Amino acid sequence: THGIVFLLDDETKQFKAYEASDKVPTKVKKLSMSIGDGLVGLSIAENKLIRVDSHNSKEYSSIPRFGYERANMLIIPLLCRERHLGALYLADPATGEPFTSANENLLSAIAAQASVTMDNLFQRENAEI
């Protein structure tokens, strides 16, 4: 499974990509976007989970993927207190099978917890300034 975390850069207001791996997350070169750009930006703009697989790939075929032409993708926004924080992006499950509703439920739970944790960190940082 391929994973990327998109996080909002408060200065540029762009969502910057960080590749998720078993090592330290690394920034994906030249990959940043605004709300509404590509599938990730659409997921953030509409605050909805997007699952792309062979059954619905035509529905999303006109939306730019910025070089990430994956057959199976699962994207979910990170949102807390109506603040867009970023998005989680998974592609190409290790099983080779499309993502399932169980995968959606698990990623939704992870995204909800990550969003609250990130918001708490932002609140703490702002309180210390």
C-alpha positions, 0 to 999 in steps of 0.5 A: 500500500502506498500512502501520502499525508497532505498537510496544510502549510499555513504560510502558503495555504497549500497542502504539501505532500509527505510520503508515509513509510516505515521511515521518517516521512519525507516531503514529496518533491514539487507536490502541493495543491490548493483546495479543489486541486485534483482528487485530493483537493476535491476530497478536502473541498467537499469534505468527503471520502473518495474511493477510486477503483475499476468500478468508478474510475470514469467518474473521476477520469477528468480530474487531474491526478498530478502524476499519481495514476493509481488504479485503486485510491482512497482519500479522506480529508482531515478536518477539525472545527471546520478547519482544513488540516490536510488529507490521507491518501492510500493507493494500491492495497498490498492485497492487489484487491480494491479498497473495501467499505471496511477499509473506508471505515478504518481510514475514517476512524484514523482520520478523525483521531488524527484530526483531533490530535493535530488540532490539539497540537495547533491549539497548544502551539497558539497558546504558547505564543 
